[in-house]
Amino acid sequence: MKILVIILYLISGPVDCSDVIGYSGGSVIVFSDINRYKHNSKYICKVNEKDCTDIIRVDTKRHKVQEGRFLLYSNTNNFFLVLIIKLMPQDAGMYRFGLGDQSNLTMNLNIYNSTSSGLPTIINAYLGQNITITCNYPGEYERNTKLDNTVNDDIKINRILNTNTKFQNGRFSISDDRSAKVFSVNISDVRETDEVFYLFWVWNGHGSVRYWTYFTEVWLHVTDYTLSFKTKENKQ
């Protein structure tokens, strides 16, 4: 599974169309302040010359609705979210989404190519081991807040740490060496549940659209050392 995500925050009401930047092969998550449960009817459509072609239009109170690579769902605050995965060049264009005939938003999705959308880095670890995952980030992000999330096979995003308010979270801790442009995540006592994708982001808090931008991805592969050692012995 390949996940590349950019998170943006949009405000409902009479606002101008917001530009959203995504990368081919990656994904975007668009946040709004719309309460998902104010109206049963939910939709996202793509604007063309004559009208807006529905991608998803449902009348439901379900937590999430998916159609192909598009997902409408809510976070813990019941805000309305849009996720588009495995972005393609043809996904670029104007979209509308919202609830019923009100609280609707418009976004202009731009798709760019990026070397970051290749295969993720794979790191191997043994159960109980203490490890450090490091990644370099572009120099222009030296003073920006960094964030680490995990993503599982159900595309559930779990925020772990950020360099602004949360440097420690149980067995996880982070550090940011600004002089070397290196962001590090330390995991102690590695467990099976740690075998997920780790996404590294940077916060852009300026301009009309504020967003978290993905800049690298790591897959942590966890192995039982005892079983691995026995397997090697049997092969010999």
C-alpha positions in Angstrom: 0.0 0.0 0.0 1.3 3.4 -0.9 0.0 6.4 1.0 1.1 10.0 0.5 -1.1 12.6 2.1 -1.4 16.4 2.3 -3.8 17.8 4.9 -5.6 21.1 4.3 -8.1 23.0 6.5 -11.0 24.8 4.7 -13.7 27.0 6.3 -17.3 26.6 5.3 -19.4 29.6 4.2 -19.1 32.2 1.5 -15.4 31.8 0.8 -13.4 31.8 -2.4 -12.3 28.6 -4.1 -9.2 27.2 -2.2 -6.2 25.8 -4.0 -5.2 22.3 -3.0 -1.8 20.8 -4.0 -1.4 17.0 -4.4 1.3 14.8 -5.9 0.8 12.1 -8.5 0.8 8.7 -6.7 0.0 10.3 -3.4 -3.2 11.4 -1.6 -4.9 14.5 -0.1 -7.1 14.9 3.0 -9.2 18.0 3.0 -10.6 19.2 6.3 -13.6 21.6 6.8 -15.4 23.0 9.8 -18.7 21.6 8.5 -20.5 19.3 11.0 -20.9 16.0 9.1 -24.1 15.2 11.0 -26.1 18.4 10.4 -27.5 16.9 7.3 -27.8 13.3 6.0 -27.1 14.1 2.4 -23.4 14.2 1.6 -21.6 14.6 -1.7 -18.5 15.4 -3.7 -18.6 16.2 -7.5 -16.2 17.3 -10.1 -16.9 20.5 -12.0 -16.9 20.4 -15.8 -17.9 22.8 -18.5 -21.7 22.1 -18.2 -22.3 20.9 -14.6 -20.8 19.1 -11.6 -20.5 15.3 -12.1 -21.3 13.3 -8.9 -18.5 11.1 -7.6 -20.3 10.4 -4.3 -23.8 11.4 -3.4 -25.5 9.6 -0.5 -28.2 10.0 2.1 -26.7 8.4 5.2 -25.5 8.9 8.8 -22.7 6.3 8.4 -19.3 7.4 9.6 -17.7 7.0 6.2 -18.7 6.5 2.6 -16.2 5.3 -0.1 -16.4 5.2 -3.9 -13.2 4.0 -5.5 -10.3 6.2 -4.5 -12.6 8.8 -2.9 -13.7 8.7 0.8 -16.1 11.0 2.7 -15.9 10.7 6.5 -15.7 12.5 9.8 -12.9 12.9 12.4 -13.4 12.8 16.2 -14.9 16.3 16.2 -17.5 15.3 13.6 -16.0 17.6 11.0 -16.5 16.7 7.4 -13.4 15.3 5.6 -12.6 14.3 2.0 -9.8 11.8 1.2 -8.5 11.1 -2.3 -5.9 8.4 -2.6 -3.5 7.3 -5.3 -3.8 10.6 -7.1 -3.6 10.7 -10.9 -2.9 13.6 -13.3 -6.6 13.4 -14.5 -7.8 14.1 -10.9 -6.7 17.7 -11.3 -9.6 20.2 -11.5 -12.4 21.9 -9.6 -14.5 20.0 -7.0 -17.5 20.8 -4.8 -18.3 18.9 -1.6 -20.6 19.3 1.4 -24.0 18.5 2.9 -27.2 18.8 1.0 -27.6 22.2 -0.7 -25.9 24.1 2.1 -22.5 24.3 3.8 -20.8 23.6 0.5 -17.1 24.2 -0.4 -15.1 24.4 -3.6 -11.5 23.4 -4.1 -9.2 23.5 -7.1 -7.0 20.4 -7.0 -3.6 20.8 -8.6 -1.5 17.6 -9.3 2.2 17.7 -9.6 4.9 15.1 -10.1 7.3 14.5 -7.3 10.2 12.1 -6.5 8.7 11.8 -3.0 5.9 9.7 -4.5 8.1 6.7 -5.1 8.3 3.6 -3.0 8.5 4.2 0.8 11.6 3.5 2.8 11.5 0.2 4.6 13.0 -0.2 8.1 13.3 -3.6 9.8 13.1 -4.0 13.6 12.8 -6.8 16.1 10.2 -7.1 18.8 11.4 -5.3 22.0 14.1 -3.3 20.1 14.7 0.4 20.5 14.9 2.1 17.1 15.3 5.6 15.6 13.6 6.6 12.3 15.2 9.6 10.7 14.4 11.6 7.6 15.8 14.7 5.9 13.5 17.6 5.1 13.9 20.6 2.7 15.8 23.5 4.0 12.9 25.9 3.7 11.1 23.9 6.4 13.8 24.4 9.0 11.6 26.6 11.3 8.2 24.9 10.5 6.4 22.5 12.9 7.0 18.8 12.1 4.4 16.1 12.6 4.5 12.3 12.6 1.4 10.2 11.8 0.8 6.5 11.3 -1.5 5.0 8.7 -2.8 1.4 8.8 -4.3 -0.8 6.0 -7.8 0.7 6.7 -6.5 4.2 5.9 -6.9 5.2 9.5 -4.6 8.1 10.3 -3.4 8.3 13.9 -1.5 11.5 15.0 1.4 10.6 17.2 3.8 13.5 17.7 4.6 17.1 16.7 7.5 19.4 17.3 5.3 22.2 18.6 3.4 20.7 21.5 4.0 17.0 21.8 7.6 15.7 21.8 6.8 12.6 23.9 3.9 10.1 23.6 4.4 6.9 25.6 7.0 4.8 23.8 7.4 7.5 21.1 9.5 10.6 21.1 10.7 13.0 18.4 13.5 15.5 17.8 14.3 18.1 15.2 17.9 18.9 14.3 17.4 22.1 12.4 21.1 22.6 11.6 21.3 19.2 9.9 17.6 19.4 8.6 16.9 16.0 10.1 13.7 14.9 11.8 13.9 11.8 14.1 11.3 9.5 15.7 12.4 7.2 18.5 10.4 4.1 19.3 11.2 2.1 22.4 10.2 -1.6 23.1 9.0 -2.2 19.5 5.7 -4.1 19.3 3.8 -5.9 16.5 1.2 -3.0 16.4 4.0 -0.6 15.4 4.2 -2.3 12.0 2.5 0.5 10.0 3.3 3.4 7.7 4.9 6.4 9.4 4.2 9.7 7.5 6.3 12.8 8.1 4.8 16.2 7.6 5.5 19.9 7.9 3.1 22.6 8.8 2.5 25.5 6.5 0.5 28.1 8.4 0.6 31.1 6.0 -1.8 32.2 3.3 -5.5 31.5 2.8 -5.1 27.8 3.0 -3.2 26.2 6.0 -2.0 22.7 5.6 0.3 19.8 6.6 2.5 18.8 3.8 3.9 15.2 3.5 7.6 15.0 2.8 8.6 11.4 3.5 7.1 8.0 4.3 8.5 4.9 6.1 7.2 1.4 6.5 8.3 -0.3 9.7 8.6 -4.1 9.4 8.6 -5.8 12.8 10.0 -9.4 13.2 10.2 -11.7 16.2 14.0 -12.2 16.6 13.6 -15.7 18.1 11.5 -17.0 15.2 13.8 -15.3 12.7 16.9 -17.0 14.4 15.2 -20.4 14.4 14.3 -20.0 10.7 17.9 -19.3 9.8 19.0 -22.4 11.8 16.5 -24.6 10.0 17.8 -23.4 6.6 21.3 -24.3 7.6 
